[in-house]
């Protein structure tokens, strides 16, 4: 490139590449200092070069021709972090896609979903550990493994309401026997049968510890009468009894010293029961992230007072529900209009009072005139595009030292972005699985598509349309289906991201 392209520009410049390898020329200059570095790429997708550096504003800008953008995308090049502006900004900048010198539109530097996930993971603080009562542990993530302290069952016990029989009784069946004292569950059999079973059969209830010398249990309904008579009365066992029948051996569920749960396991209701059966009253779990949810825009309103063009805030309640499902604590929910100063003041007040570990915003990050979230956070963040649909526009910033994950505002884009970028990193989400695509998915050129779908029997089928506003059509979905750029025919394997 020519030396003139390396000169400092007095204002915003639009640069474009020639049809071949000609020098880049400055086409016009404005009145304000250019923020960050400017670079150009030619028609053949040549490497980006630093041209000049500014002293204020969001870091970095690159200006390329349309063919350069396409070449850059086709080559898989990533320009994040190449053009840090001296005025601050979280790496990267913008690419100007020139349809013509008079009609330039801004395109943000692309990230893959994996690159954006990694960036969020670096920004979010690690979670510590905390002890919680077992009653409050359901849904939490276990921080340390748990080993069984005792056998379960702890002793041989009866599986049925019936009669405990000795070896001699079993050998004498079918037959008639004298009934002894009744053993309720929770009673020490040595108190009633200190010598174990001898001449009498012992009426025993389900779960009761069996007396010493018990060889089998026969259900009461297999006897005559089919009810429990008093001690000293006689019963008839009408069929032969098999040794060991209807006895639950000690440790048949789990043995002392066996592993129960691993660190990282989510504590289910069944796990709560298992832990309670070990006399465990507290567990060590991973701390939950506490977040502030921020949704809104001047167009958001509900009720009779809302204007005719108002839109209900579906994203706020949906994000709160998504957080609850992922095990993320919502400390507060604030709504914003299109006033950047007001948003900054409200966020600062709530953040100082509640001390959240992260902030999640929805909307206000695209290229419109009223992108209030980007206006407030753009000087200390990355705002760009992830090569996916829906959920292309994304942002990651810091506000008063707190990481801010900025999601797009269309409801399905919010849903998809939360499942991919928030739930696995701030809370819990099922691991992706591989399934067979049930029907053709045309896909999109140059970016992956996350379709809402259903995953059953190893197959994944799309549900509803692909549009980012079609939230009601996602009602029947239980997963996201990732369709690679260019699409896939039915029968191919796809990655599925379950919701639950």
C-alpha positions in Angstrom: 0.0 0.0 0.0 1.1 3.5 -0.7 2.7 5.8 2.0 -0.2 8.2 1.8 -2.5 5.5 3.3 -0.4 5.5 6.5 -0.9 9.2 7.1 -2.9 10.3 10.2 -6.4 11.3 9.2 -8.0 14.4 10.7 -11.5 12.9 10.9 -13.5 9.8 10.1 -12.4 8.3 6.8 -14.0 5.8 4.4 -11.4 3.6 2.8 -11.9 1.1 0.1 -9.7 -1.3 -1.9 -9.3 -1.3 -5.6 -10.4 -4.0 -8.0 -6.9 -5.6 -7.8 -4.0 -4.5 -5.7 -4.1 -0.8 -6.1 -3.3 1.6 -3.2 -6.0 2.4 -0.7 -7.2 6.0 -1.0 -8.9 8.2 1.5 -12.2 9.2 0.0 -13.4 11.8 2.5 -12.7 13.2 6.0 -15.0 14.4 8.7 -14.7 16.6 11.7 -13.9 14.2 14.6 -10.9 12.1 15.3 -11.0 8.6 14.0 -11.3 6.1 16.9 -8.6 3.4 16.8 -6.8 1.9 13.9 -8.0 1.8 10.3 -7.1 -1.0 8.0 -8.2 -2.2 4.5 -8.4 -5.5 2.7 -8.5 -5.8 -1.0 -10.7 -7.6 -3.5 -8.7 -10.8 -3.0 -8.9 -10.8 0.8 -5.4 -9.6 1.5 -4.2 -9.4 5.1 -5.3 -6.4 7.1 -2.8 -3.7 7.8 -2.6 -1.0 10.4 -2.9 2.4 8.7 -3.2 4.9 11.5 -4.1 5.3 15.1 -6.5 7.6 16.8 -6.7 8.8 20.4 -10.3 8.5 21.5 -13.3 6.3 21.2 -14.0 2.6 20.8 -11.0 0.6 19.8 -10.3 -0.1 16.2 -11.9 0.2 12.8 -11.3 -1.6 9.5 -12.8 -0.6 6.2 -13.1 -3.2 3.4 -14.9 -3.6 0.1 -17.8 -6.0 -0.1 -15.7 -8.6 -1.9 -13.1 -8.2 0.9 -15.7 -8.9 3.5 -16.8 -12.0 1.7 -13.2 -13.2 1.2 -12.5 -12.6 4.8 -15.5 -14.6 5.8 -14.7 -17.4 3.4 -11.1 -17.7 4.6 -12.2 -17.9 8.2 -10.1 -15.0 9.2 -10.7 -13.4 12.5 -9.7 -9.8 13.2 -10.7 -9.4 16.9 -7.8 -7.9 18.8 -5.8 -7.0 15.7 -6.8 -3.3 15.8 -6.8 -2.1 19.4 -7.5 1.7 19.6 -5.4 3.8 21.9 -8.6 5.3 23.3 -9.6 2.0 24.9 -12.1 -0.6 23.9 -12.2 -4.3 24.2 -10.3 -5.4 21.2 -11.4 -5.4 17.6 -13.5 -2.8 16.0 -15.7 -2.5 12.9 -15.6 -3.5 9.3 -17.2 -1.1 6.9 -18.8 -3.0 4.1 -18.9 -0.6 1.2 -21.8 -1.1 -1.2 -20.6 2.1 -2.8 -18.7 5.2 -1.6 -22.0 7.0 -0.7 -23.6 4.0 1.0 -21.4 2.4 3.7 -22.9 0.1 6.3 -21.2 -1.0 9.5 -20.5 -4.7 10.1 -18.9 -5.8 13.3 -16.0 -8.3 13.4 -17.2 -11.8 13.4 -16.7 -14.4 16.1 -17.6 -18.0 16.0 -20.0 -19.2 18.8 -17.0 -21.0 20.4 -14.9 -17.9 20.3 -17.6 -15.8 22.0 -18.2 -18.5 24.6 -14.5 -18.5 25.4 -14.5 -14.7 25.7 -17.4 -14.8 28.2 -15.8 -17.6 30.2 -12.7 -15.4 30.6 -14.8 -12.5 31.7 -17.0 -14.2 34.3 -15.5 -14.8 37.7 -15.0 -18.3 39.0 -17.6 -19.5 41.5 -16.6 -20.5 45.0 -18.1 -23.1 47.3 -20.7 -22.8 50.0 -22.3 -25.2 52.5 -26.1 -25.3 52.3 -28.8 -27.4 54.2 -29.8 -30.5 52.4 -33.4 -29.1 52.3 -32.1 -26.3 50.1 -29.8 -28.3 47.9 -32.1 -29.5 45.1 -31.0 -28.1 41.8 -27.6 -27.0 43.1 -24.3 -28.3 41.7 -22.2 -30.4 44.1 -18.7 -29.0 44.7 -17.1 -32.0 46.4 -17.8 -35.8 45.9 -19.9 -37.7 48.5 -19.1 -41.2 49.6 -21.5 -43.5 51.4 -20.9 -43.7 55.2 -23.2 -46.7 55.8 -24.7 -49.6 54.0 -28.2 -49.1 52.5 -30.3 -50.8 53.6 -28.5 -50.7 56.9 -29.8 -54.1 58.0 -31.6 -57.1 56.5 -35.3 -56.1 56.4 -38.7 -57.4 55.2 -39.9 -56.5 51.8 -43.5 -57.5 52.6 -46.1 -57.4 55.4 -46.1 -61.1 56.3 -44.3 -63.6 58.5 -40.6 -64.2 59.1 -39.7 -67.9 58.9 -36.7 -69.8 60.1 -35.0 -72.6 58.1 -37.1 -75.1 60.0 -40.3 -73.3 59.1 -39.3 -73.0 55.4 -38.6 -76.7 55.3 -42.0 -77.5 56.8 -44.0 -75.4 54.2 -46.8 -75.8 53.3 -47.9 -76.3 56.8 -49.6 -74.8 59.9 -47.6 -72.6 62.4 -48.0 -70.8 65.7 -47.8 -66.9 65.5 -45.5 -65.0 67.8 -45.2 -61.3 68.7 -45.6 -58.7 65.9 -42.6 -56.8 64.7 -43.4 -53.2 63.5 -40.9 -51.3 61.5 -38.4 -49.5 63.7 -38.5 -52.2 66.5 -35.4 -54.0 67.5 -36.2 -57.7 67.0 -33.9 -58.7 69.8 -36.3 -57.1 72.2 -39.1 -59.4 71.2 -37.1 -62.4 70.0 -33.9 -62.4 72.1 -33.1 -65.9 71.0 -34.0 -65.4 67.4 -36.7 -67.4 65.7 -37.4 -70.7 67.4 -40.8 -72.3 67.5 -43.0 -69.4 66.3 -43.3 -67.5 63.1 -43.0 -63.7 63.6 -45.6 -61.3 62.1 -43.4 -58.6 60.5 -44.2 -55.3 58.7 -42.5 -54.0 55.6 -39.1 -52.4 56.4 -38.8 -54.0 59.8 -35.5 -55.5 60.7 -35.7 -59.3 60.5 -35.0 -61.4 63.6 -31.9 -63.5 63.8 -32.3 -66.8 62.2 -34.8 -65.6 59.6 -34.6 -67.6 56.3 -37.5 -66.1 54.4 -40.6 -63.9 54.6 -44.0 -65.1 53.4 -46.7 -62.4 52.5 -49.7 -62.4 54.7 -52.0 -62.7 51.7 -50.4 -66.1 50.9 -51.6 -67.4 54.3 -54.9 -68.4 55.9 -56.3 -66.3 57.3 -55.1 -63.5 55.1 -54.9 -61.1 58.1 -52.8 -61.0 61.2 -54.2 -63.0 64.1 -53.1 -62.5 67.7 -50.0 -64.0 69.3 -50.4 -67.7 70.1 -53.0 -68.3 67.3 -52.3 -70.5 64.3 -51.9 -69.7 60.6 -51.7 -72.0 57.5 -49.0 -71.3 54.8 -50.6 -72.9 51.7 -47.5 -73.2 49.4 -43.9 -74.0 49.7 -41.6 -71.0 50.6 -38.3 -70.4 48.9 -35.3 -69.6 51.1 -34.4 -65.9 51.0 -37.6 -64.7 49.5 -38.9 -61.2 50.3 -35.8 -60.3 52.3 -33.9 -57.1 51.5 -30.2 -57.8 52.3 -28.1 -55.1 54.0 -26.1 -53.1 51.5 -28.1 -54.3 48.5 -28.6 -50.7 47.4 -25.1 -49.4 48.2 -22.2 -50.3 50.4 -20.3 -48.1 52.9 -17.4 -46.6 51.1 -19.0 -46.7 47.7 -19.2 -43.3 45.7 -22.6 -41.7 45.8 -22.2 -38.4 43.9 -19.4 -36.7 42.0 -18.4 -33.1 42.1 -20.2 -31.3 39.3 -23.3 -33.4 39.7 -26.6 -31.5 39.9 -28.4 -32.5 43.0 -31.7 -34.1 42.0 -34.7 -34.9 44.2 -33.5 -38.5 44.2 -30.1 -37.4 45.3 -31.6 -35.5 48.2 -33.3 -38.7 49.3 -30.1 -40.7 48.9 -28.1 -38.1 50.9 -30.8 -38.0 53.6 -30.6 -41.8 53.8 -26.9 -41.4 54.8 -27.9 -38.9 57.6 -26.3 -36.1 55.6 -27.9 -32.7 56.6 -25.6 -30.3 54.7 -23.7 -30.4 51.4 -21.0 -28.3 49.8 -22.2 -26.8 46.5 -20.9 -24.4 43.9 -21.9 -20.8 44.6 -24.6 -19.5 42.4 -24.0 -16.5 40.2 -26.2 -13.5 41.1 -27.2 -11.4 38.1 -29.0 -8.2 37.3 -31.4 -8.6 34.3 -31.8 -5.5 32.2 -34.4 -5.3 29.4 -36.4 -2.6 27.8 -36.3 0.2 25.3 -38.8 3.1 24.9 -41.0 0.8 22.8 -41.5 -1.6 25.7 -44.7 -1.2 27.6 -47.7 -3.2 28.9 -51.2 -2.5 30.1 -53.8 0.0 29.1 -51.4 2.9 29.5 -49.0 1.6 26.8 -49.1 3.2 23.4 -50.6 1.7 20.3 -47.1 0.7 19.0 -45.8 -0.6 22.4 -44.3 -4.1 22.7 -44.8 -6.2 25.9 -41.6 -7.1 27.8 -41.5 -10.8 27.2 -37.8 -11.0 27.5 -37.6 -9.9 31.1 -39.9 -12.7 32.5 -38.4 -15.2 30.1 -34.8 -14.4 31.2 -35.9 -14.7 34.9 -37.4 -18.1 34.2 -34.4 -19.2 32.2 -32.1 -18.2 35.0 -34.2 -20.2 37.5 -33.9 -23.3 35.3 -30.2 -22.8 35.0 -29.7 -22.3 38.7 -28.8 -18.6 38.4 -30.0 -16.2 41.1 -31.7 -13.1 39.8 -30.8 -10.2 42.2 -32.8 -7.6 40.3 -34.6 -6.7 37.1 -34.4 -3.2 35.7 -36.0 -1.8 32.6 -34.5 0.9 30.5 -35.9 3.4 28.0 -33.7 5.0 25.4 -31.9 7.4 27.8 -28.2 6.4 28.2 -27.7 8.6 31.3 -30.7 7.1 33.0 -29.6 3.5 32.2 -26.1 4.2 33.5 -27.4 5.7 36.7 -29.8 2.9 37.4 -27.3 0.2 36.7 -24.7 1.9 38.9 -27.2 2.2 41.8 -28.4 -1.4 41.6 -24.9 -2.8 41.1 -23.5 -1.0 44.0 -26.4 -2.0 46.3 -26.6 -5.7 45.3 -23.0 -6.6 44.2 -24.0 -9.0 41.4 -21.4 -11.3 39.8 -22.7 -10.5 36.3 -25.3 -8.4 34.4 -27.4 -9.8 31.5 -28.9 -7.3 29.1 -31.3 -7.9 26.2 -31.5 -5.6 23.3 -29.9 -2.2 22.6 -26.7 -3.5 21.0 -27.3 -3.3 17.2 -26.7 -0.5 14.7 -29.8 1.6 15.3 -29.9 5.2 16.6 -31.3 4.2 20.0 -29.0 1.3 21.0 -28.8 2.5 24.6 -26.9 -0.5 26.0 -24.1 -0.1 23.4 -24.0 3.6 24.0 -23.5 3.1 27.8 -21.1 0.1 27.6 -19.4 0.5 24.2 -16.3 2.3 25.6 -15.4 -0.7 27.7 -16.6 -3.7 25.7 -16.8 -5.7 22.5 -19.9 -5.3 20.4 -20.0 -7.3 17.2 -21.4 -10.3 15.4 -21.3 -14.0 16.1 -21.6 -16.0 12.9 -24.9 -17.6 13.8 -28.6 -17.1 13.3 -30.6 -16.2 15.3 -28.5 -14.2 17.8 -25.9 -12.6 15.5 -25.5 -9.3 17.3 -23.7 -9.9 20.7 -21.8 -7.9 23.2 -19.5 -8.4 26.1 -18.5 -5.5 28.4 -17.7 -4.4 31.9 -19.6 -2.0 34.0 -18.1 -0.9 37.3 -15.9 -4.0 37.1 -18.9 -6.3 36.6 -19.0 -8.4 33.4 -22.0 -7.6 31.3 -23.3 -10.2 28.8 -25.2 -8.3 26.2 -27.8 -10.4 24.3 -29.8 -9.3 21.2 -33.4 -8.2 21.8 -35.5 -10.3 19.6 -37.1 -12.9 21.8 -35.9 -16.1 20.1 -32.4 -14.5 19.7 -32.5 -13.9 23.5 -33.6 -17.5 24.1 -30.9 -19.0 21.8 -28.2 -16.8 23.1 -29.0 -17.5 26.7 -28.9 -21.3 26.1 -25.6 -21.1 24.2 -23.6 -18.4 26.0 -25.2 -17.9 29.5 -26.6 -21.1 31.0 -23.5 -23.3 30.6 -21.2 -20.6 31.9 -23.1 -18.9 34.7 -25.3 -21.8 35.7 -26.0 -25.4 34.5 -27.2 -26.8 31.2 -27.2 -30.3 29.7 -24.2 -31.2 27.7 -24.7 -31.1 23.9 -25.5 -34.5 22.3 -25.4 -35.9 18.7 -28.7 -36.8 17.0 -29.8 -37.7 13.5 -31.5 -34.9 11.6 -35.1 -35.9 10.9 -35.7 -33.6 7.9 -33.8 -31.5 5.4 -32.4 -28.2 6.8 -31.4 -25.8 4.0 -29.3 -23.7 6.4 -27.7 -20.3 5.6 -24.5 -19.4 3.8 -21.6 -18.4 5.9 -23.0 -19.0 9.4 -24.5 -21.7 11.5 -28.2 -21.8 12.4 -29.7 -22.7 15.7 -33.2 -24.1 15.0 -35.6 -24.8 17.7 -36.5 -28.5 17.7 -37.6 -31.7 19.4 -35.2 -34.5 20.3 -36.7 -37.9 20.6 -35.5 -41.4 19.9 -32.1 -40.2 18.8 -33.6 -37.9 16.1 -33.9 -34.1 16.0 -36.7 -32.4 14.1 -37.1 -28.6 13.7 -40.1 -27.0 15.4 -41.6 -23.7 14.0 -40.0 -21.1 11.8 -36.4 -19.8 11.9 -37.3 -16.2 12.4 -36.0 -14.5 15.6 -39.5 -13.1 16.5 -41.3 -16.5 16.3 -41.4 -17.2 20.0 -44.8 -18.8 20.2 -43.7 -21.3 17.5 -40.9 -22.4 19.9 -43.4 -23.6 22.5 -43.1 -27.2 21.5 -39.3 -27.2 21.4 -37.1 -29.0 23.9 -33.7 -28.3 22.3 -31.7 -26.3 19.8 -30.5 -28.0 16.6 -27.2 -26.6 15.2 -27.2 -26.6 11.4 -23.8 -25.9 9.9 -23.4 -23.2 7.3 -24.8 -24.4 4.0 -27.4 -26.7 5.5 -27.7 -30.5 5.8 -30.0 -33.1 4.3 -32.1 -35.4 6.5 -30.2 -38.4 8.0 -27.0 -36.4 8.8 -25.7 -36.1 12.3 -26.2 -32.7 14.1 -25.4 -31.3 17.5 -28.3 -30.8 19.8 -28.4 -28.5 22.8 -31.2 -29.8 25.2 -33.1 -27.2 27.2 -33.7 -29.5 30.3 
